[in-house]
Amino acid sequence: VKADAEKRERRRDVFKGKIKATFGRKNTQLEAVSTASMKAHETSSPVGSSQGQPAFGSSPSGTVQQQSSFLAILRGDEDKPEYEGRACYPVSIVGNAFLMDLLMKTPMTSYLQAAGRAMIGQKQEAKKAVSGQVLNGIGMIGMYRMMIDTCQNEFGTVLKIMLDPSLYPIMFYCQHGKDRTGLVATMVLSCLGVPREAVINEYRLAEHYLSPIKEQVHKDMSEVGLVEEFEKTPAYVLEDIMSYISEKYGSPQ
């Protein structure tokens, strides 16, 4: 326990150091926001635990609601959708814990560039500075593994929403319907006992159904600095992720 506490403290110091190096010591508000976000991640409850779980529609890992914060810009919290006559629960699968991990992996030069771009409103350039350096290096498999390890509360929130029959039918989606949506679908189908091969095939088909908007997908990925691999849904990616989940967590259930 002591070792874990010391490790968390070191991670917090490193992250705060990046904030101070970027914005200076006078920007205490952003530093406080970052520290609060880190603490929220450290104290969050595991999936399946009722303790500390937020109401549906809120972020399970201490999402900062201030749109001016660097984390909110990277996550894309602005302009949440609203639908008349239907319950809508915006859940950002890529939460603070994922972004913290991403930023910890970002070289200082890229971090400074991204932070500077974000502060002057160039959101896409900020994302590109981080994504191009980190996500391209680890690939889709690495990104999916990060999501499985750091976004468990967010996945848990989505699954809890799906447990309420009064909300049926339910539609869930993300920007392109293949990464965050694909992992949620993988969890749901696996929990329902759908054979592994069928789950992987469903994921693979996403690339086919995205073909009508292939150019738009390419444009979107390019704008945040991601390479062509991130535009596809190859079977080997989900095969690896399902094996990773089984080896590390026992099963999706």
Secondary structure, DSSP 8 states (H G I E B T S, - for coil): -HHHHHHHHHHHHHHHHHHHHHH-TT-HHHHHHHHHHHHHHHH---TT--TT---TTS-TT-----TTSHHHHHHT-SS----TTS------SS-HHHHHHHHHHS-HHHHHHHHHHHHTT-HHHHHHHHHHHHHHHHHHHHHHHHHHHH-HHHHHHHHHHHT-GGG-S-----SSSSSHHHHHHHHHHHHTT--HHHHHHHHHHHHHHTGGGHHHHHHHHHHTT--GGGG---HHHHHHHHHHHHHHHSS--
